[in-house]
Amino acid sequence: MDMLNKKSGLLGISGFSSDIRDIIQRVGEDAQAKLAFEMYVYRLKKYVGSYVAVLGGVDVLVFTDDIGVHNWLVGRRSVKGWTGAASGWMRRPTSGPPATRSRASIRRTRRSGS
């Protein structure tokens, strides 16, 4: 049971860590780290995509916590290939109208003080 609960998932795939931050640091040099990263992104895409499908679309997708603040690569790769998302990956605009249904995009924003 310890194998299933403690040594599978990202740790089992990468062979060295269950922390996505550690895995990202080694993606360019370690095939297992790259595989673990790609699997993580794939699962995130599936999870978020299922919610988007159920909701019939989204106006804005906000990543918070680790993905939104520290792991921009995960967020960026998670929306890669989504219609209108690749070019919408940016900091919060300083001026202009908020996103509307007709001009929705997915934006990366940072909370002040983060």
JOBELLIN-V717781 format. One record per helix or strand of 2 or more residues. SS is the DSSP state (alpha for helix, beta for strand). FROM is the first residue (numbers start at 1). LEN is the number of residues. Records with the same first field share a line. If there is no record, write none. Layout:
BEGIN
SS = FROM-LEN  FROM-LEN
END
This chain:
BEGIN
alpha = 2-5  9-6  20-7  31-25  65-6  72-8  86-3  101-3
END
